[in-house]
Amino acid sequence: MDFTRTEPARGSQTCGYQMQVGSWQNDGHRFCADRKARGKYFCNERHQEVLDTYGEIRMAPGNAIGK
Ligand SMILES: [Zn+2]
């Protein structure tokens, strides 16, 4: 799995799922840098993770869906 330390644009095709919240204990934010899955807000892996965790996918307006 790839990750980036800067949050990808909501309208981009990058998953951008926040995997780690920055604090004094670690080295900062990490966002998933995989491509969004077709028709989904996240890559397949994170999409399933969010569904398992929250039971639904809720996204703010302006978030692009994978092409
Ligand atoms: Zn992802």
N, CA, C, O and the ligand as a Tripos MOL2 file, in Angstrom:
@<TRIPOS>MOLECULE
protein
  269   267    68     0     0
PROTEIN
NO_CHARGES

@<TRIPOS>ATOM
      1 N           0.8420   -1.1970    0.0000 N.3       1 MET1
      2 CA          0.0000    0.0000    0.0000 C.3       1 MET1
      3 C           0.8770    1.2460    0.0000 C.2       1 MET1
      4 O           1.8980    1.3210    0.6830 O.2       1 MET1
      5 N           0.4470    2.1970   -0.7740 N.am      2 ASP2
      6 CA          1.1870    3.4420   -0.8960 C.3       2 ASP2
      7 C           0.5310    4.4950   -0.0010 C.2       2 ASP2
      8 O          -0.6630    4.4040    0.2830 O.2       2 ASP2
      9 N           1.2830    5.4720    0.4370 N.am      3 PHE3
     10 CA          0.6660    6.5560    1.1910 C.3       3 PHE3
     11 C           1.3830    7.8660    0.9200 C.2       3 PHE3
     12 O           2.5170    7.8920    0.4410 O.2       3 PHE3
     13 N           0.6890    8.9590    1.2410 N.am      4 THR4
     14 CA          1.2480   10.2800    1.0680 C.3       4 THR4
     15 C           1.0420   11.0640    2.3600 C.2       4 THR4
     16 O           0.1270   10.7570    3.1240 O.2       4 THR4
     17 N           1.8570   12.0480    2.6110 N.am      5 ARG5
     18 CA          1.7360   12.8180    3.8490 C.3       5 ARG5
     19 C           0.8950   14.0750    3.7000 C.2       5 ARG5
     20 O           0.5770   14.7410    4.6850 O.2       5 ARG5
     21 N           0.5420   14.3890    2.4820 N.am      6 THR6
     22 CA         -0.3200   15.5420    2.2650 C.3       6 THR6
     23 C          -1.6570   15.0620    1.7490 C.2       6 THR6
     24 O          -1.7200   14.1420    0.9330 O.2       6 THR6
     25 N          -2.7280   15.6800    2.2210 N.am      7 GLU7
     26 CA         -4.0530   15.2160    1.8550 C.3       7 GLU7
     27 C          -4.3300   15.4770    0.3830 C.2       7 GLU7
     28 O          -4.2240   16.6140   -0.0750 O.2       7 GLU7
     29 N          -4.6860   14.4280   -0.3680 N.am      8 PRO8
     30 CA         -4.9980   14.6030   -1.7970 C.3       8 PRO8
     31 C          -6.2570   15.4450   -1.9650 C.2       8 PRO8
     32 O          -7.1230   15.4400   -1.0900 O.2       8 PRO8
     33 N          -6.3670   16.1470   -3.0490 N.am      9 ALA9
     34 CA         -7.5560   16.9630   -3.3370 C.3       9 ALA9
     35 C          -8.7890   16.0710   -3.3950 C.2       9 ALA9
     36 O          -8.7340   14.9460   -3.8920 O.2       9 ALA9
     37 N          -9.8970   16.5870   -2.8830 N.am     10 ARG10
     38 CA        -11.1350   15.8020   -2.8800 C.3      10 ARG10
     39 C         -11.5860   15.4310   -4.2760 C.2      10 ARG10
     40 O         -12.1890   14.3800   -4.4940 O.2      10 ARG10
     41 N         -11.2890   16.3020   -5.2090 N.am     11 GLY11
     42 CA        -11.7430   16.0610   -6.5600 C.3      11 GLY11
     43 C         -10.7950   15.2090   -7.3880 C.2      11 GLY11
     44 O         -11.0320   14.9660   -8.5710 O.2      11 GLY11
     45 N          -9.7150   14.7570   -6.7520 N.am     12 SER12
     46 CA         -8.7330   13.9590   -7.4810 C.3      12 SER12
     47 C          -9.1450   12.4930   -7.5280 C.2      12 SER12
     48 O         -10.1530   12.0990   -6.9400 O.2      12 SER12
     49 N          -8.3660   11.7060   -8.2220 N.am     13 GLN13
     50 CA         -8.6310   10.2710   -8.3300 C.3      13 GLN13
     51 C          -7.8170    9.4740   -7.3040 C.2      13 GLN13
     52 O          -7.7060    8.2510   -7.3910 O.2      13 GLN13
     53 N          -7.2610   10.1880   -6.3470 N.am     14 THR14
     54 CA         -6.4840    9.5120   -5.3010 C.3      14 THR14
     55 C          -7.3870    9.2070   -4.1150 C.2      14 THR14
     56 O          -8.1570   10.0610   -3.6770 O.2      14 THR14
     57 N          -7.2920    8.0010   -3.6040 N.am     15 CYS15
     58 CA         -8.1250    7.5350   -2.4860 C.3      15 CYS15
     59 C          -8.1350    8.5540   -1.3420 C.2      15 CYS15
     60 O          -9.1950    9.0670   -0.9840 O.2      15 CYS15
     61 N          -6.9800    8.8470   -0.7740 N.am     16 GLY16
     62 CA         -6.8800    9.8760    0.2510 C.3      16 GLY16
     63 C          -7.4490    9.5080    1.6070 C.2      16 GLY16
     64 O          -7.6210   10.3790    2.4610 O.2      16 GLY16
     65 N          -7.7430    8.2400    1.8200 N.am     17 TYR17
     66 CA         -8.2590    7.8190    3.1170 C.3      17 TYR17
     67 C          -7.2290    8.0950    4.2050 C.2      17 TYR17
     68 O          -6.0670    7.7080    4.0800 O.2      17 TYR17
     69 N          -7.6580    8.7650    5.2720 N.am     18 GLN18
     70 CA         -6.7020    9.1110    6.3290 C.3      18 GLN18
     71 C          -6.4460    7.8990    7.2100 C.2      18 GLN18
     72 O          -7.3430    7.4100    7.8970 O.2      18 GLN18
     73 N          -5.2150    7.4280    7.1800 N.am     19 MET19
     74 CA         -4.8780    6.1960    7.8880 C.3      19 MET19
     75 C          -4.2970    6.4680    9.2610 C.2      19 MET19
     76 O          -4.3420    5.6040   10.1360 O.2      19 MET19
     77 N          -3.7610    7.6390    9.4550 N.am     20 GLN20
     78 CA         -3.0800    7.9100   10.7150 C.3      20 GLN20
     79 C          -3.2090    9.3900   11.0230 C.2      20 GLN20
     80 O          -2.9360   10.2400   10.1750 O.2      20 GLN20
     81 N          -3.6220    9.6850   12.2250 N.am     21 VAL21
     82 CA         -3.7780   11.0840   12.6230 C.3      21 VAL21
     83 C          -2.5000   11.5520   13.3000 C.2      21 VAL21
     84 O          -1.9460   10.8650   14.1590 O.2      21 VAL21
     85 N          -2.0540   12.7020   12.9100 N.am     22 GLY22
     86 CA         -0.8130   13.2190   13.4530 C.3      22 GLY22
     87 C          -0.9000   13.5490   14.9350 C.2      22 GLY22
     88 O          -1.9260   14.0370   15.4100 O.2      22 GLY22
     89 N           0.1590   13.2880   15.6510 N.am     23 SER23
     90 CA          0.2430   13.6600   17.0580 C.3      23 SER23
     91 C           1.7110   13.7390   17.4340 C.2      23 SER23
     92 O           2.5820   13.4960   16.5990 O.2      23 SER23
     93 N           1.9830   14.0700   18.6620 N.am     24 TRP24
     94 CA          3.3690   14.1740   19.0940 C.3      24 TRP24
     95 C           4.0480   12.8100   19.1100 C.2      24 TRP24
     96 O           5.2750   12.7210   19.1590 O.2      24 TRP24
     97 N           3.2460   11.7490   19.0670 N.am     25 GLN25
     98 CA          3.8080   10.4010   19.1660 C.3      25 GLN25
     99 C           4.3210    9.8550   17.8450 C.2      25 GLN25
    100 O           5.1490    8.9450   17.8230 O.2      25 GLN25
    101 N           3.8220   10.4170   16.7290 N.am     26 ASN26
    102 CA          4.2270    9.8530   15.4490 C.3      26 ASN26
    103 C           4.6680   10.9570   14.5020 C.2      26 ASN26
    104 O           4.8000   12.1130   14.9020 O.2      26 ASN26
    105 N           4.8880   10.6060   13.2790 N.am     27 ASP27
    106 CA          5.4390   11.5730   12.3350 C.3      27 ASP27
    107 C           4.4000   12.2490   11.4560 C.2      27 ASP27
    108 O           4.7350   12.7850   10.4000 O.2      27 ASP27
    109 N           3.1680   12.2290   11.8730 N.am     28 GLY28
    110 CA          2.1590   13.0130   11.1700 C.3      28 GLY28
    111 C           1.1320   12.2320   10.3780 C.2      28 GLY28
    112 O           1.0810   11.0030   10.4320 O.2      28 GLY28
    113 N           0.3350   12.9490    9.6590 N.am     29 HIS29
    114 CA         -0.7730   12.3720    8.8950 C.3      29 HIS29
    115 C          -0.2710   11.4760    7.7660 C.2      29 HIS29
    116 O           0.7800   11.7070    7.1680 O.2      29 HIS29
    117 N          -1.0680   10.4480    7.5060 N.am     30 ARG30
    118 CA         -0.8030    9.5990    6.3440 C.3      30 ARG30
    119 C          -2.1160    9.3680    5.6370 C.2      30 ARG30
    120 O          -3.1230    9.0360    6.2610 O.2      30 ARG30
    121 N          -2.0980    9.5460    4.3400 N.am     31 PHE31
    122 CA         -3.2950    9.3510    3.5310 C.3      31 PHE31
    123 C          -3.0020    8.2980    2.4780 C.2      31 PHE31
    124 O          -1.9170    8.2650    1.8970 O.2      31 PHE31
    125 N          -3.9770    7.4430    2.2420 N.am     32 CYS32
    126 CA         -3.8110    6.4020    1.2370 C.3      32 CYS32
    127 C          -3.6060    7.0490   -0.1370 C.2      32 CYS32
    128 O          -4.3640    7.9350   -0.5310 O.2      32 CYS32
    129 N          -2.5930    6.6080   -0.8480 N.am     33 ALA33
    130 CA         -2.2580    7.2000   -2.1430 C.3      33 ALA33
    131 C          -2.6420    6.2950   -3.3080 C.2      33 ALA33
    132 O          -2.2260    6.5310   -4.4430 O.2      33 ALA33
    133 N          -3.4450    5.2480   -3.0290 N.am     34 ASP34
    134 CA         -3.9020    4.3870   -4.1190 C.3      34 ASP34
    135 C          -4.9600    5.1120   -4.9440 C.2      34 ASP34
    136 O          -5.5650    6.0800   -4.4840 O.2      34 ASP34
    137 N          -5.1690    4.6430   -6.1360 N.am     35 ARG35
    138 CA         -6.2190    5.2300   -6.9800 C.3      35 ARG35
    139 C          -7.5910    4.7930   -6.4810 C.2      35 ARG35
    140 O          -7.7540    3.6840   -5.9730 O.2      35 ARG35
    141 N          -8.5880    5.6890   -6.6340 N.am     36 LYS36
    142 CA         -9.9480    5.3230   -6.2770 C.3      36 LYS36
    143 C         -10.4280    4.2030   -7.1860 C.2      36 LYS36
    144 O         -10.0840    4.1400   -8.3660 O.2      36 LYS36
    145 N         -11.2360    3.3190   -6.6010 N.am     37 ALA37
    146 CA        -11.8110    2.2490   -7.4090 C.3      37 ALA37
    147 C         -12.9450    2.8330   -8.2360 C.2      37 ALA37
    148 O         -13.5790    3.8040   -7.8230 O.2      37 ALA37
    149 N         -13.2000    2.2600   -9.3790 N.am     38 ARG38
    150 CA        -14.2470    2.7690  -10.2660 C.3      38 ARG38
    151 C         -15.5840    2.8090   -9.5260 C.2      38 ARG38
    152 O         -16.0270    1.8020   -8.9730 O.2      38 ARG38
    153 N         -16.2270    3.9880   -9.5200 N.am     39 GLY39
    154 CA        -17.5410    4.1290   -8.9030 C.3      39 GLY39
    155 C         -17.5300    4.2420   -7.3930 C.2      39 GLY39
    156 O         -18.5800    4.2200   -6.7510 O.2      39 GLY39
    157 N         -16.3030    4.3670   -6.8110 N.am     40 LYS40
    158 CA        -16.2100    4.4350   -5.3490 C.3      40 LYS40
    159 C         -15.4000    5.6480   -4.9160 C.2      40 LYS40
    160 O         -14.6150    6.2030   -5.6850 O.2      40 LYS40
    161 N         -15.6130    6.0450   -3.6560 N.am     41 TYR41
    162 CA        -14.8950    7.2080   -3.1420 C.3      41 TYR41
    163 C         -13.4740    6.8540   -2.7010 C.2      41 TYR41
    164 O         -12.6200    7.7310   -2.5760 O.2      41 TYR41
    165 N         -13.2290    5.5680   -2.4670 N.am     42 PHE42
    166 CA        -11.9070    5.1200   -2.0310 C.3      42 PHE42
    167 C         -11.4220    3.9790   -2.9080 C.2      42 PHE42
    168 O         -12.1490    3.5050   -3.7800 O.2      42 PHE42
    169 N         -10.1840    3.5370   -2.6730 N.am     43 CYS43
    170 CA         -9.7260    2.3190   -3.3320 C.3      43 CYS43
    171 C         -10.5400    1.1570   -2.7540 C.2      43 CYS43
    172 O         -11.1960    1.3140   -1.7240 O.2      43 CYS43
    173 N         -10.5010    0.0260   -3.3930 N.am     44 ASN44
    174 CA        -11.3050   -1.1140   -2.9530 C.3      44 ASN44
    175 C         -11.0290   -1.5060   -1.5050 C.2      44 ASN44
    176 O         -11.9460   -1.8300   -0.7500 O.2      44 ASN44
    177 N          -9.7780   -1.4710   -1.1390 N.am     45 GLU45
    178 CA         -9.3790   -1.8770    0.2100 C.3      45 GLU45
    179 C         -10.0020   -0.9780    1.2770 C.2      45 GLU45
    180 O         -10.5680   -1.4540    2.2610 O.2      45 GLU45
    181 N          -9.8830    0.3390    1.0580 N.am     46 ARG46
    182 CA        -10.4190    1.2930    2.0410 C.3      46 ARG46
    183 C         -11.9350    1.3500    2.0010 C.2      46 ARG46
    184 O         -12.5870    1.5450    3.0270 O.2      46 ARG46
    185 N         -12.4870    1.1810    0.8200 N.am     47 HIS47
    186 CA        -13.9360    1.1620    0.6740 C.3      47 HIS47
    187 C         -14.5160    0.0780    1.5850 C.2      47 HIS47
    188 O         -15.4770    0.3200    2.3160 O.2      47 HIS47
    189 N         -13.9300   -1.1050    1.5350 N.am     48 GLN48
    190 CA        -14.4110   -2.2220    2.3430 C.3      48 GLN48
    191 C         -14.1790   -1.9520    3.8260 C.2      48 GLN48
    192 O         -15.0010   -2.3000    4.6740 O.2      48 GLN48
    193 N         -13.0490   -1.3270    4.1170 N.am     49 GLU49
    194 CA        -12.7140   -1.0240    5.5060 C.3      49 GLU49
    195 C         -13.7320   -0.0500    6.1050 C.2      49 GLU49
    196 O         -14.1750   -0.2280    7.2390 O.2      49 GLU49
    197 N         -14.0970    0.9740    5.3410 N.am     50 VAL50
    198 CA        -15.0650    1.9560    5.8180 C.3      50 VAL50
    199 C         -16.4230    1.2920    6.0130 C.2      50 VAL50
    200 O         -17.1090    1.5490    7.0020 O.2      50 VAL50
    201 N         -16.8090    0.4350    5.0660 N.am     51 LEU51
    202 CA        -18.0930   -0.2660    5.1870 C.3      51 LEU51
    203 C         -18.1030   -1.1550    6.4220 C.2      51 LEU51
    204 O         -19.0970   -1.1960    7.1470 O.2      51 LEU51
    205 N         -17.0140   -1.8620    6.6660 N.am     52 ASP52
    206 CA        -16.9200   -2.7440    7.8200 C.3      52 ASP52
    207 C         -16.9720   -1.9520    9.1140 C.2      52 ASP52
    208 O         -17.5350   -2.4100   10.1090 O.2      52 ASP52
    209 N         -16.3820   -0.7590    9.1010 N.am     53 THR53
    210 CA        -16.2780    0.0480   10.3110 C.3      53 THR53
    211 C         -17.5460    0.8360   10.5850 C.2      53 THR53
    212 O         -18.0340    0.8700   11.7140 O.2      53 THR53
    213 N         -18.0840    1.4770    9.5350 N.am     54 TYR54
    214 CA        -19.2130    2.3870    9.7300 C.3      54 TYR54
    215 C         -20.5300    1.8640    9.1770 C.2      54 TYR54
    216 O         -21.5950    2.3790    9.5170 O.2      54 TYR54
    217 N         -20.4640    0.8440    8.3260 N.am     55 GLY55
    218 CA        -21.6810    0.2760    7.7710 C.3      55 GLY55
    219 C         -22.2330    1.0560    6.5920 C.2      55 GLY55
    220 O         -23.2090    0.6360    5.9710 O.2      55 GLY55
    221 N         -21.6210    2.1800    6.2810 N.am     56 GLU56
    222 CA        -22.0500    2.9840    5.1390 C.3      56 GLU56
    223 C         -20.9200    3.9320    4.7630 C.2      56 GLU56
    224 O         -19.9730    4.1460    5.5200 O.2      56 GLU56
    225 N         -21.0570    4.4940    3.5560 N.am     57 ILE57
    226 CA        -20.0590    5.4550    3.0980 C.3      57 ILE57
    227 C         -20.7170    6.8260    3.0610 C.2      57 ILE57
    228 O         -21.6830    7.0330    2.3260 O.2      57 ILE57
    229 N         -20.2140    7.7420    3.8310 N.am     58 ARG58
    230 CA        -20.7430    9.1040    3.8290 C.3      58 ARG58
    231 C         -19.6230   10.0520    3.4520 C.2      58 ARG58
    232 O         -18.5750   10.0860    4.0980 O.2      58 ARG58
    233 N         -19.8510   10.8160    2.4090 N.am     59 MET59
    234 CA        -18.8290   11.7340    1.9450 C.3      59 MET59
    235 C         -19.3880   13.1310    1.7720 C.2      59 MET59
    236 O         -20.5510   13.3020    1.4080 O.2      59 MET59
    237 N         -18.5700   14.1180    2.0290 N.am     60 ALA60
    238 CA        -18.9690   15.5120    1.8290 C.3      60 ALA60
    239 C         -19.0920   15.8010    0.3420 C.2      60 ALA60
    240 O         -18.4290   15.1610   -0.4740 O.2      60 ALA60
    241 N         -19.9400   16.7650   -0.0160 N.am     61 PRO61
    242 CA        -20.0590   17.1560   -1.4220 C.3      61 PRO61
    243 C         -18.7110   17.5960   -1.9610 C.2      61 PRO61
    244 O         -17.9040   18.1760   -1.2350 O.2      61 PRO61
    245 N         -18.4720   17.3250   -3.2190 N.am     62 GLY62
    246 CA        -17.2210   17.7350   -3.8320 C.3      62 GLY62
    247 C         -16.2170   16.6200   -3.9360 C.2      62 GLY62
    248 O         -15.1960   16.7670   -4.6080 O.2      62 GLY62
    249 N         -16.4830   15.5030   -3.2830 N.am     63 ASN63
    250 CA        -15.5780   14.3660   -3.3880 C.3      63 ASN63
    251 C         -15.8370   13.6210   -4.6890 C.2      63 ASN63
    252 O         -16.9670   13.2360   -4.9880 O.2      63 ASN63
    253 N         -14.7920   13.4280   -5.4430 N.am     64 ALA64
    254 CA        -14.9370   12.7460   -6.7200 C.3      64 ALA64
    255 C         -15.0560   11.2450   -6.5270 C.2      64 ALA64
    256 O         -14.5570   10.6900   -5.5480 O.2      64 ALA64
    257 N         -15.7220   10.5940   -7.4720 N.am     65 ILE65
    258 CA        -15.8480    9.1420   -7.4720 C.3      65 ILE65
    259 C         -14.8780    8.5890   -8.5100 C.2      65 ILE65
    260 O         -14.6560    9.2030   -9.5530 O.2      65 ILE65
    261 N         -14.3020    7.4240   -8.2160 N.am     66 GLY66
    262 CA        -13.3420    6.8260   -9.1190 C.3      66 GLY66
    263 C         -13.9020    6.6050  -10.5060 C.2      66 GLY66
    264 O         -15.0520    6.1940  -10.6650 O.2      66 GLY66
    265 N         -13.0800    6.8810  -11.5180 N.am     67 LYS67
    266 CA        -13.4980    6.7160  -12.9070 C.3      67 LYS67
    267 C         -13.0760    5.3520  -13.4300 C.2      67 LYS67
    268 O         -13.3390    5.0260  -14.5870 O.2      67 LYS67
    269 ZN         -7.0360    3.7170   -0.4130 Zn       68 ZN68
@<TRIPOS>BOND
     1     1     2 1
     2     2     3 1
     3     3     4 2
     4     3     5 am
     5     5     6 1
     6     6     7 1
     7     7     8 2
     8     7     9 am
     9     9    10 1
    10    10    11 1
    11    11    12 2
    12    11    13 am
    13    13    14 1
    14    14    15 1
    15    15    16 2
    16    15    17 am
    17    17    18 1
    18    18    19 1
    19    19    20 2
    20    19    21 am
    21    21    22 1
    22    22    23 1
    23    23    24 2
    24    23    25 am
    25    25    26 1
    26    26    27 1
    27    27    28 2
    28    27    29 am
    29    29    30 1
    30    30    31 1
    31    31    32 2
    32    31    33 am
    33    33    34 1
    34    34    35 1
    35    35    36 2
    36    35    37 am
    37    37    38 1
    38    38    39 1
    39    39    40 2
    40    39    41 am
    41    41    42 1
    42    42    43 1
    43    43    44 2
    44    43    45 am
    45    45    46 1
    46    46    47 1
    47    47    48 2
    48    47    49 am
    49    49    50 1
    50    50    51 1
    51    51    52 2
    52    51    53 am
    53    53    54 1
    54    54    55 1
    55    55    56 2
    56    55    57 am
    57    57    58 1
    58    58    59 1
    59    59    60 2
    60    59    61 am
    61    61    62 1
    62    62    63 1
    63    63    64 2
    64    63    65 am
    65    65    66 1
    66    66    67 1
    67    67    68 2
    68    67    69 am
    69    69    70 1
    70    70    71 1
    71    71    72 2
    72    71    73 am
    73    73    74 1
    74    74    75 1
    75    75    76 2
    76    75    77 am
    77    77    78 1
    78    78    79 1
    79    79    80 2
    80    79    81 am
    81    81    82 1
    82    82    83 1
    83    83    84 2
    84    83    85 am
    85    85    86 1
    86    86    87 1
    87    87    88 2
    88    87    89 am
    89    89    90 1
    90    90    91 1
    91    91    92 2
    92    91    93 am
    93    93    94 1
    94    94    95 1
    95    95    96 2
    96    95    97 am
    97    97    98 1
    98    98    99 1
    99    99   100 2
   100    99   101 am
   101   101   102 1
   102   102   103 1
   103   103   104 2
   104   103   105 am
   105   105   106 1
   106   106   107 1
   107   107   108 2
   108   107   109 am
   109   109   110 1
   110   110   111 1
   111   111   112 2
   112   111   113 am
   113   113   114 1
   114   114   115 1
   115   115   116 2
   116   115   117 am
   117   117   118 1
   118   118   119 1
   119   119   120 2
   120   119   121 am
   121   121   122 1
   122   122   123 1
   123   123   124 2
   124   123   125 am
   125   125   126 1
   126   126   127 1
   127   127   128 2
   128   127   129 am
   129   129   130 1
   130   130   131 1
   131   131   132 2
   132   131   133 am
   133   133   134 1
   134   134   135 1
   135   135   136 2
   136   135   137 am
   137   137   138 1
   138   138   139 1
   139   139   140 2
   140   139   141 am
   141   141   142 1
   142   142   143 1
   143   143   144 2
   144   143   145 am
   145   145   146 1
   146   146   147 1
   147   147   148 2
   148   147   149 am
   149   149   150 1
   150   150   151 1
   151   151   152 2
   152   151   153 am
   153   153   154 1
   154   154   155 1
   155   155   156 2
   156   155   157 am
   157   157   158 1
   158   158   159 1
   159   159   160 2
   160   159   161 am
   161   161   162 1
   162   162   163 1
   163   163   164 2
   164   163   165 am
   165   165   166 1
   166   166   167 1
   167   167   168 2
   168   167   169 am
   169   169   170 1
   170   170   171 1
   171   171   172 2
   172   171   173 am
   173   173   174 1
   174   174   175 1
   175   175   176 2
   176   175   177 am
   177   177   178 1
   178   178   179 1
   179   179   180 2
   180   179   181 am
   181   181   182 1
   182   182   183 1
   183   183   184 2
   184   183   185 am
   185   185   186 1
   186   186   187 1
   187   187   188 2
   188   187   189 am
   189   189   190 1
   190   190   191 1
   191   191   192 2
   192   191   193 am
   193   193   194 1
   194   194   195 1
   195   195   196 2
   196   195   197 am
   197   197   198 1
   198   198   199 1
   199   199   200 2
   200   199   201 am
   201   201   202 1
   202   202   203 1
   203   203   204 2
   204   203   205 am
   205   205   206 1
   206   206   207 1
   207   207   208 2
   208   207   209 am
   209   209   210 1
   210   210   211 1
   211   211   212 2
   212   211   213 am
   213   213   214 1
   214   214   215 1
   215   215   216 2
   216   215   217 am
   217   217   218 1
   218   218   219 1
   219   219   220 2
   220   219   221 am
   221   221   222 1
   222   222   223 1
   223   223   224 2
   224   223   225 am
   225   225   226 1
   226   226   227 1
   227   227   228 2
   228   227   229 am
   229   229   230 1
   230   230   231 1
   231   231   232 2
   232   231   233 am
   233   233   234 1
   234   234   235 1
   235   235   236 2
   236   235   237 am
   237   237   238 1
   238   238   239 1
   239   239   240 2
   240   239   241 am
   241   241   242 1
   242   242   243 1
   243   243   244 2
   244   243   245 am
   245   245   246 1
   246   246   247 1
   247   247   248 2
   248   247   249 am
   249   249   250 1
   250   250   251 1
   251   251   252 2
   252   251   253 am
   253   253   254 1
   254   254   255 1
   255   255   256 2
   256   255   257 am
   257   257   258 1
   258   258   259 1
   259   259   260 2
   260   259   261 am
   261   261   262 1
   262   262   263 1
   263   263   264 2
   264   263   265 am
   265   265   266 1
   266   266   267 1
   267   267   268 2
@<TRIPOS>SUBSTRUCTURE
     1 MET1         2 RESIDUE 1 A MET
     2 ASP2         6 RESIDUE 1 A ASP
     3 PHE3        10 RESIDUE 1 A PHE
     4 THR4        14 RESIDUE 1 A THR
     5 ARG5        18 RESIDUE 1 A ARG
     6 THR6        22 RESIDUE 1 A THR
     7 GLU7        26 RESIDUE 1 A GLU
     8 PRO8        30 RESIDUE 1 A PRO
     9 ALA9        34 RESIDUE 1 A ALA
    10 ARG10       38 RESIDUE 1 A ARG
    11 GLY11       42 RESIDUE 1 A GLY
    12 SER12       46 RESIDUE 1 A SER
    13 GLN13       50 RESIDUE 1 A GLN
    14 THR14       54 RESIDUE 1 A THR
    15 CYS15       58 RESIDUE 1 A CYS
    16 GLY16       62 RESIDUE 1 A GLY
    17 TYR17       66 RESIDUE 1 A TYR
    18 GLN18       70 RESIDUE 1 A GLN
    19 MET19       74 RESIDUE 1 A MET
    20 GLN20       78 RESIDUE 1 A GLN
    21 VAL21       82 RESIDUE 1 A VAL
    22 GLY22       86 RESIDUE 1 A GLY
    23 SER23       90 RESIDUE 1 A SER
    24 TRP24       94 RESIDUE 1 A TRP
    25 GLN25       98 RESIDUE 1 A GLN
    26 ASN26      102 RESIDUE 1 A ASN
    27 ASP27      106 RESIDUE 1 A ASP
    28 GLY28      110 RESIDUE 1 A GLY
    29 HIS29      114 RESIDUE 1 A HIS
    30 ARG30      118 RESIDUE 1 A ARG
    31 PHE31      122 RESIDUE 1 A PHE
    32 CYS32      126 RESIDUE 1 A CYS
    33 ALA33      130 RESIDUE 1 A ALA
    34 ASP34      134 RESIDUE 1 A ASP
    35 ARG35      138 RESIDUE 1 A ARG
    36 LYS36      142 RESIDUE 1 A LYS
    37 ALA37      146 RESIDUE 1 A ALA
    38 ARG38      150 RESIDUE 1 A ARG
    39 GLY39      154 RESIDUE 1 A GLY
    40 LYS40      158 RESIDUE 1 A LYS
    41 TYR41      162 RESIDUE 1 A TYR
    42 PHE42      166 RESIDUE 1 A PHE
    43 CYS43      170 RESIDUE 1 A CYS
    44 ASN44      174 RESIDUE 1 A ASN
    45 GLU45      178 RESIDUE 1 A GLU
    46 ARG46      182 RESIDUE 1 A ARG
    47 HIS47      186 RESIDUE 1 A HIS
    48 GLN48      190 RESIDUE 1 A GLN
    49 GLU49      194 RESIDUE 1 A GLU
    50 VAL50      198 RESIDUE 1 A VAL
    51 LEU51      202 RESIDUE 1 A LEU
    52 ASP52      206 RESIDUE 1 A ASP
    53 THR53      210 RESIDUE 1 A THR
    54 TYR54      214 RESIDUE 1 A TYR
    55 GLY55      218 RESIDUE 1 A GLY
    56 GLU56      222 RESIDUE 1 A GLU
    57 ILE57      226 RESIDUE 1 A ILE
    58 ARG58      230 RESIDUE 1 A ARG
    59 MET59      234 RESIDUE 1 A MET
    60 ALA60      238 RESIDUE 1 A ALA
    61 PRO61      242 RESIDUE 1 A PRO
    62 GLY62      246 RESIDUE 1 A GLY
    63 ASN63      250 RESIDUE 1 A ASN
    64 ALA64      254 RESIDUE 1 A ALA
    65 ILE65      258 RESIDUE 1 A ILE
    66 GLY66      262 RESIDUE 1 A GLY
    67 LYS67      266 RESIDUE 1 A LYS
    68 ZN68       269 GROUP 0 **** ****
